[in-house]
Amino acid sequence: MSSAYIVCYTLVGGLVLPLQTVLFPEFTKSISLLFLPHGVRILSAHYFGWKSIPLLLPASYFMWYLSVYATGIPIHPTQPLISLLACISGYKIALSIYFIFERVCGKQKWKILIFGGVFGSFLNGFGNSFFYCEGCALTFSHYIETYMLGDILGQLALMLLLMYLLKWIRLFKV
């Protein structure tokens, strides 16, 4: 899981953020509009639960270190831990709500992943927004919305990428 996190984070830093800077120069560099590692955190929460914290924490802090000291992006030192806790908590909350409405929603696991990603993204944005706002509710909600947009789009992009990658692998399976 750590290697998947590092690969996704590298794709964001090497491809998404430069494009984001060109297309939206006034937008902050500390929040990506297509954050693929959020999908890795949600998949990790789905398969490993709370055990995903020690699995992803070293990779999270490695990428935090590179982001802060190699590229100069201002990220608070507790953000990797807050993001992991938020994603796992959001997934667990979504899972318990999903079980209540299971008859209505069906048994497809991808719905749980999307629902958990939305909850985890909200908690991630809520927790990390404290580092960017000084009590302004309008700015605070803007950061939560921006985190949610980037996290959810990143999760959807990663899930689509994995779906087509697995279909491609199955196609060439001997």
N, C-alpha and C positions, 0 to 999 in steps of 0.2 A: 504493500500500500504506500509506503514511503516513496518508492521509486515512481509510482504513478503520480503522486502529489508533486514530486520534483519535476517530472516531465510536463505536467499540466501547467505548473507555475512558470516553467521556462517558456512554454508556448505563449503564455499570457505576457510575460516580460519581453520576449523577443519578437512577437508578432502583433498581439492585440494592443498593447500600450503604445507602440510607435504609430500604429494606424489611428488609435484614439487621439493621440497628440496632434496628428496631422488634420484629422477630421474635426476634432473639437479642441482647439488649442486653449480655450479658457477653462476647460474641465480639469479638475484636480487629477494628479498622477497617482495619488494614494488609493484611489478606488477605481477598479477596472469595470468597464461596461459589459465585459464578457469574462467572468472569473471562473475558469474551468475547475480549479481546485475545490470549489464548493461541491461540485458533483462527486469528487473523490471522497470528501468528508462525509457526505450523505450515504454513499455506497458503503463506506467503512462503518458508519453507524448502523446501517442495515445488516451487514454481515457479522460485525464483531461487537456491536453495542459499546459499552463503556471501555472495553479492551482496546478500542481504536485510539484512545488517548495516548497510551505509550507507543502505539504503532506509528502515529502521525506526528507526535510532538517533536521528535528530532528533526524530521524533514521540515516541519513548519518553522522551527527556529533557525534551521540552516538557511531557508529561503528568506526569512525575515532579516537575517544577518546580511545576506547578499543584497537585499533590497535597500537596506538602510546604509550600509557602508560602501557598496559598490556603485549603486545608482543614485544614492542621495534622497530616496523617497522617505519622507518623514512618517514612520510607523512606530507607534508606542510599543514598548517591549512586552506588554501583557496581551497585545492583540492576538497573537497566534493561539494562546491558551483560551482566551475568551471566545474566539471563533470556533475552536474545537468543542468547547463546552456548550456553546449555543447551538451548534449543529446537532450534536448528540441529544441534547435536551429537546430541541425542536422535533427531531425525529421520534423520540419516545412519546412526546405529547401527541404528535400526529398519529402514531401507531395506536395509542389508547383511544383516541377519538374515532379512528377508522374502525376499530373493532366494534364500537357501538353501532355504527352505520354500515356494517359489512354487508348486510342483506341488500341494502339500497345500492351500494357502490360496486358490488361484485368482489371477486377474489383476485383481481389482477394486482400483482406486486408493484407495477410501475406507478399505479395511482398512489400507493403508500409512499413511494420514493419522491414523487412530485409534491405531494401534500407535506411530507416531512421536510423537503427542501424549502418550501415556502415558510413553514414555521421556523426552521433553523435560520433562514435568511433574515426573518424579522428579528429574531433574538440576537443574531449576529450584528445587524444594523443598530439595534437598540443598545447593545453593549459597547460597540465600538464608537458610536456617536458621541459618547461622553468625552472622547479625546479631541474632538474637533469643535465642539460648541461650548460657549460659555453661558449657558442658561437660556439661550434664545430658542423658543419653541419652534419657530418657523425654520430656522437653520437645522435644528435637531430633527424635525420630520423630513427635511430635504435629504439629510444624510441617510436616514433609515430607508427612504424611498430609493435612493441611489444604490445603496448596498443591496437592497432587494432586487432591483433591476439587474444589476451585474451578476449577482449570485444565481438568480433564477434563470437568466439567459445562459449563463455559463453551465449550469446543471443540465438544461435542456440540450445545449450544443454537445456536451460530453455524452449524454445518453444517446443522442442520435448518432454521434460518431462511433460509439461502442456498438450500437445496434448494427450499423452497416459494416463495421469491421468484423464482427462475429459472423454476419451473413457472408461476407467475402471469404473468410477463413473456411466456413462450412462448404462453400462452393468449390474451393480447391482442395478439399480434404480427400486424401487418397485412401 
